Amino acid sequence: MWPKQFWCLVEILGLLDAAGNKAAQAFDSFSMGSAGLAAWIAHIAFWVLLTYGWFWAELGVRGIAILLSSGLLDCSGLPHVPYGPAMFSSFVAVLDVALVFLIFKGDLRLN
């Protein structure tokens, strides 16, 4: 029902323990920490930027397929690398930066 990438994110954020039992609720517990929050922000930004790029025709079908396959390969491949699951949110953040460069043709100005 849920995509594998979602379950990788759930495991990384520690919402489920090894036995698959519910260890904590995201809204009931504030012990997620800044790394967990950053992972959620990066993951949400990935999907928002991907949708934005598709809607405004800044990304073609090929670009979306490459980015989606990169995300799925990351989710399925990093558990086999030492300390790999900890790098999931960093890899998604790198994909976010690549999306910003592809969609906006450069960096965003914040002033």
ABEGO torsion letter per residue (X at the ends): XBBAAAAAAAAAAGABBAAGBBABBAAABAAAEAAAAAAAAAAAAAAAAAAAAAAAGABBAAAAAAAAAAAAAAAAAAAABBGAAAAAAAAAAAAAAAAAAAAAGEBBBAX
